[in-house]
Amino acid sequence: MSATPNDGAVLVLEDGTRYTGRAYGARGRTLGEAVFATGMTGYQETLTDPSYAGQIVVQTAPHIGNTGVNDEDPESRRIWVAGYVVRDPSRIVSNFRATRSLDDDLTQNGIVGIRGIDTRALTRHLRDRGAMRAGVFSGPDAALDADAHLAIVREAPEMTGRNLSAEVSVLADTVTPAQGERIGNLAILDLGIKQATVDNLARRGFEVHVLPQSSTLQDVLAVDPVAVFYSNGPGDPGASDEHVALLRGVLDAGLPFFGICFGNQLLGRALGFGTYKLPFGHRGINQPVLDRLTGRVEITAHNHGFAVDAPLDGAVESPNGYGRVEVSHVDLNDQVVEGLRALDIPAFSVQYHPEAAGGPHDANYLFDRFVDMVVAHQSGNPGRKEGTA
C-alpha cells in the first residue's frame, strides 16, 4: 500500500479542522456526518450496517483490515457508510475465510476513504465538539483549496431532520421461513435491518416477513402477523411521522411489538415521548447497559445518534394513552435511555443491537424475551405483565 503522487487525501470537518492523509478505497469526494466507532473487530459488519447510511465512520482502533473481507459476514446487500477513516490499514490479508481485501471492497463499492491520520485525536475532537458534517476529498478533489473544501462541507445537509429509511429499505416483501417449532408470521418494518436480526428471529420460530418502510397498516395486517418488529436504521426519528403513525395503528390493534435501535426511538414517539440528538452518539461494541428488570449489566453493541427523552425513574402514564411505561434499560456511561417497557400493552424496545454480529452476545436473550411475550399473548395469560420476560 505504497503512496503515489496522486494518493493524497484530506478530511475536512465543518468547524474548519483538517486532517491530511492518503486515499483509501475509491477516489473522489464524499460528504456525511463524521462519527466514531469504538469496536476493535467487526469492521465488515459495521460497513454493511444500514444504520450508518449518511455517515463518515472513523475507526478508533488503529489497525483495520487484517482479516480481509468475505461473502458470509455482510449484514445487508451492500456497504452503506458515506465514507471511511482509518489510521493503519493492513497491507496483507491474514484469514482463511477472506476472499478479498478491505481496500478492494471499498474501491469496488465506490466508498471514498482516508488513511494515515490520527483517528484517536480525531475521536477526541468529535467527543469534545460533537458529531458534525464532514467531507473526504481525494484524487483531483484533494487539490481544491481549503476554503472550497469547507464551503462544500457546510453546504451538505445535517443529520437532524433527515429521513433515510427509503434509501436503505427493501423495495418488496421478502420472507424467511421459520426454523424449528413455528410460532407464526412476524411482520418486520425494514428501516435498515441487518441479516443477523432476521436469522435470530427465524431461528426462534418466526416466519419472518420483511416489509418495505413505505408499508401501510393494511400491508402489515395482510401478513396475518402474530407480532410486529421495527428494525434499526439511519436518520432522525423526528422525521419519521408516518412510521410513528403506523406503529400507533399496530399498538391500537393489540399486536405484540418489539423494536431495536431506531425502532426504540419510534416506540418512544408512538407512546408520546420526545427524542433528541446526542452530542456524539453511541457507536461500537463495548457500551455498558443496565437491565433494570434483572439488575444485570450487559456489554452491548450500539449505533445511534438520537435517544428517547423519557423519565428514568418509575412507571409513568403514556402521554398518548397506552397505559404505564417504564425505562427498562439505561446506559451506565451517560444515563441515556436504552430501553422502554410498556406495562399494560405487549410492547418493549431497546436502543442497542441484540443480534450483535460478531459480538458481544450479552443481549441476545432479548429475542427469547420477545418470544415469551408473543407466546403469552397468544395464550391470553392473564397473570403476566406484557412486555416482561
Summary of the structure (lengths in Angstrom):
residues: 389
radius of gyration: 21.1
end to end distance: 51.5
largest distance: 72.0
contacts: 1406
relative contact order: 0.13
helix: 26%
strand: 33%
